[in-house]
Amino acid sequence: MAPLIGRKQIKSVIILCMITGFLFFLYLFTRPSDGEVRTEFYKCIVYYRQVHSSPRRFVAHIVTIDLSCNNIDTFVTPPGKGENNKSLISRTTSQFASEFSTQVAINGDGFTPWRSNSIFDYYPHPGDPVFPNGFAASNGKEYGESKGPTLFINTRNEASFGIPKRKINNAISGQSWLVKNKNPVPDLNDQRTAPRTAVGLDGPGKRLILIVVDGRQPFYSDGVTIQEMAELMIYYGGDNAINLDGGGSSTLVIQDPSTKKYRVMNSPIDSGIPGRERSVGNHLGIFVR
C-alpha cells in the first residue's frame, strides 16, 4: 500500500499553491489597466489606450501632439561629458521625465553597450555611460553619427524626417523606417512579436504621433511585428514614421496634470519583469507651457 501523504506534505502543497496564486495575481493585476481610454491630459496633447484583438491581443498606447500649438516644446536627452561629449548618461524614461520636467516622454534610439543576462547581470544601470546608435540633438547640441532615419525639429516646432527644416534644435534617430508617404516601407518581414516604440508625423508635419505597444506578456499583450507596427502607425494617422528602440526599452511616461506625479502609462518589461523600466540612452520629451 502506498504511504499516505503526511501533514507536512499537505502544508507544503498549500503554501506552494498560495505562492503561485499570489505571483499570478501580481502578474495579471499589478500593471496598468487594459481598458480603452481617451484623455486630453494637456491642451493639444491627447492620450489613447486601445486594445486590439487581431491578429492577436495587444495593448497600444498612443499620444498625439499638435506641434502648431504655442504651448508645446520638444526636448531630447542631452549628451554627457565623456568621449568628446558624445556619450550619454543612461536613465529610465521616468528618470528622464522627472529630471528635465517634461510632461510626456518616450524611450528613443538604440544604444551600446548593452546586455541583459539576468536581473543581476545587465548593463547599463542608471548613470552608466552609453553611446546612441544614430544621430541626435538636444537644444542645438548635436551628438552621435548619422546611421538610421532621423526626426528633426527646429525652434519653430517644424518637424520632418530625412531633411531638416532650417537649423536643427532637437533630433532623434530610429532603428529603421516604418512608413513613407502613407505606405509601409518594403520588406518589413520580421515575424517576431515584441514591445515596440515608434514616432510618426502626419502629412503636413503638424501632428506628432507617439506609439508604444506592450508585448511579451501573455494574457495581457503579446506585442506586434515591425510590419504590424507600421500598419498601426498608418491607422492612427502617421503618414511617415520611424521605428525607435523596442523590447524592454519601450516605455511611455506622462505627468498627471492634477497630481504632478509621473505615471508609466504602459507595462514595460525589462529582464522579463512586467513593470520594470530599462535604463536607456536617449529619450524624446514634450514640454507643455
C-alpha positions, 0 to 999 in steps of 0.5 A: 500500500502506498504511504499516505501523504503526511501533514507536512506534505499537505502544508507544503502543497498549500503554501506552494499553491498560495505562492503561485496564486499570489505571483499570478495575481501580481502578474495579471493585476499589478500593471496598468489597466487594459481598458480603452481610454481617451484623455486630453491630459494637456491642451493639444496633447491627447492620450489613447489606450486601445486594445486590439484583438487581431491578429492577436491581443495587444495593448497600444498606447498612443499620444498625439501632439499638435506641434502648431500649438504655442504651448508645446516644446520638444526636448531630447536627452542631452549628451554627457561629458565623456568621449568628446561629449558624445556619450550619454548618461543612461536613465529610465524614461521616468528618470528622464521625465522627472529630471528635465520636467517634461510632461510626456516622454518616450524611450528613443534610439538604440544604444551600446553597450548593452546586455541583459543576462539576468536581473543581476547581470545587465548593463547599463544601470542608471548613470552608466555611460552609453553611446546612441546608435544614430544621430541626435540633438538636444537644444542645438547640441548635436551628438552621435553619427548619422546611421538610421532615419532621423526626426528633426525639429527646429525652434519653430516646432517644424518637424520632418524626417530625412531633411531638416527644416532650417537649423536643427534644435532637437533630433532623434534617430530610429532603428529603421523606417516604418512608413513613407508617404502613407505606405509601409516601407518594403520588406518589413518581414520580421515575424517576431512579436515584441514591445515596440516604440515608434514616432510618426508625423502626419502629412503636413508635419503638424501632428506628432504621433507617439506609439508604444505597444506592450508585448511579451506578456501573455494574457495581457499583450503579446506585442506586434511585428515591425510590419504590424507596427507600421500598419498601426502607425498608418491607422492612427494617422502617421503618414511617415514614421520611424521605428525607435528602440523596442523590447524592454526599452519601450516605455511611455511616461506622462505627468498627471496634470492634477497630481504632478506625479509621473505615471508609466502609462504602459507595462514595460518589461525589462529582464522579463519583469512586467513593470520594470523600466530599462535604463536607456540612452536617449529619450524624446520629451514634450514640454507643455507651457 
